[in-house]
Amino acid sequence: MSNIYNPFMRFILITISLLVAAPCLWAQQAAPAGLELSPAIGATGSIVKPTVSAMLRLPLNHRLSVVSHSLFSLLLFRNQPQTYMQTHYNYSLTQKFGLGYALYGKGGKARHTVFLLGGIRYATFKESLDHPDLDRVTTVTSTVVPDYGLMYGLSLGRKRYTFDTRLYLPFSPIRYYPQGTLNNLVYLEFGIGIKRCGGNKGQFRGR
């Protein structure tokens, strides 16, 4: 991997720290009862990008909850099929808020939640065309766009720690929906749920 990626690898580490450590430190000092933190890793759709994310979930009652979902994704490898194209960086940052509605499995060991989320996504990339017969051309682009959609979450476990899986189905940009949007922006995550960092242990209450 080129040295040009070194600053972005450091950026990944900083982002992971902010996504995971900061919410947990806040929760240790002033966590409302039932607050959950769920860091996760995953990948996007057909243009595969690794993702790092964190979700904060605050139950309003047994079924409803408010959530915050933060995500960072990065294209780690250059476009190999395009011989003369060089990708310097390609990453995005997303912040969404929303509501969740949960259903519980028998015995309360599984929780199925559907989230309605909305927020913004910042995306940027830099690429160069370096052909021996042409002048070198470099393109730098960054944009901020709305990001809204549905997320399905599965949590397994009853005590403080759970195994979490999340699948996000975006509805934006509506111009390219459904094929272009779902192929490029859908993502799957796997992580660990932590109920109330620094607080009392909790458990699902199945009905």
N, C-alpha and C positions, 0 to 999 in steps of 0.2 A: 504494500500500500504506500502511496506517495506521501512524502513529508507534508504535502499540502493539507493532508487530513489531520495532522497532529493537533492544530488548534480546535478542530471540531470534535475530536475525541475528548479533549479536555472539556469542551462545551457540553458534551453528553454527560460526563461525570458530574459537572456542576448542576445540570438540569435534573439528573436523578436525585441529587441531594436535596434540591429545592422541592421537587415533587413529593418526595417521601419523608425526608427529615423534618422540614418546616411544619407541615400539618401535624405531624406526630408530636413535635415539641409544643405546639399550641394546644393540642388536645390534652397533654399531660398537665397543663397548668389550669385550663378552664374548660374541660370537656363536659358538654351536656350529657345527661344519662343516655346511653344507647348509641353514642356516636361511633361510627365505624370508619376505619381507614383501610383502603385496599389498593396497594401498589401492584402493578402488573407489567408484564412484557408481552409483546405480540408482533403482529405484522399486518401491513395493508394488503390490498387486493393484487390485481395483475401486475402493477408496477410495485414489486415487493420492496417495502421499506420496513426495517425494524422499528418498533414503537416502544416507548416507555411512558407509563401513565400512572396516575393516582386518582382514586375516587374517594370523596368524603360523603358519607351518607348519614343523615340525621333523621331518625324516625319521628313522624308526627303522631302516629298511632300504630296499631298492629299491622295495618296495611299500607298506609301512605308514608312517604318520606320525601325530603328535599335533598338534592345531591349537587355536588360540584365535581366536574371531571376535567382534569388537565392532562394533556398529551403532547409528547414530543416525538417526531418521526424524522428519520434521516436516511437518505440513499447512500449506502456505504460503498458501493462498487460502481465503477465507471461503466458507461454504455459500451460493452464489449463488441456488439455487432456493428457499431458505427465506428469504423476504423479511425477516422480523422477527427472525431468528436472527443473532447476532453471535458469531463464534469469536474469542476473545482469544488462545488458544494451544492447540495439540494436537500433542504430540510423544511419542516413546518412546525409551528407551535399552535395548539388549539386549547381554548378554554370555553367550557360549556356549563350551564346550570339547568336544573330541571326538576321534575317530579317523578316519583316512582310508585308503582302499585305492585304489591307483593302477594303471592299465593304460596302456601306452605304444603310440603309433602307430609305423608303419614309419619307421625312421631316427631315432626318438626326438624328432621335432620336435613331437609332440603328446602331451599327458598328460591322460588322463581319470581323474578321481578322484571317488569317492563317499564322502561324509563322514557319519558318524553323530554328531549334535551334541545337546547338552543344556545348559541354563542357565536364566537368569531374564530377564524383560522388565519394565521399569518404564514404565508409560504414564500420562499425565496430560493433562487438557484442562480448559479453562474456557470456558463459553458463556453467553450472556445472551439472554433473550427480551425484546425491547423493542418492545411493541405499544402504539400510541397509546391504545387502549381498556383496557389492563390495566396493573397494576403491574409494574415491571421485576423480572424474576426471573433470578438468576445461579446457575449450577451449576458447582461445582469438584469434580473427581474425580481421584484418583490411585490406582494399584494396582500390586502386584508379583505376577506370575504366572509359572509355569514355562513354558519355551519349549524344545521339543525336536522334532527332525525330521530329514529327510535333505536333504543338499545335494549337487548335482552341480557339479563344477568342470572347466572346460576351459582348459588352458594351452597356448599356441602359442609356440614358440621354443626355442632350444637354449642360448643364451648367458645372460649375467647378467640381461637384461631379457626378460620375456615378456608377451604379451597374455592377460589372464585374463577368463573369463566364469563367473559362478556363478548357479545357480538353486536357491532354497531352497523345500522343500515341508514345511511345518510339520505336526505331528501333534497339536498342542495349540491351543486347548482342545478336548479330545475331545468335549465336549458338543455342539459345533456341527459336528463333522466328518462328511462331508468338505466339503460345499458352503460353509458359512459360514466355516470355517477357511481353506480354500484361496483363496476369493474375496478375503478381506480381509488375510490375513497372508503369502501367497506373495510373494516378491520376486525380481527379476532385477538382477544387478550386472555392471558392466564396469569393468575396471581394469588396472593394470600390476603384474606380479610382479617383485620385486627379490630376487635370490638373495644372501643373506648380505651385508647392508649393511656397507660398509667392509671386506669380506673378499675372498677370492679368488673369481674367477669360476667358475661351475659349469655343468653341462649335463645334460640328460636322458640317460639311458642306455637306449635302446630295446632290446627283446628280441623 
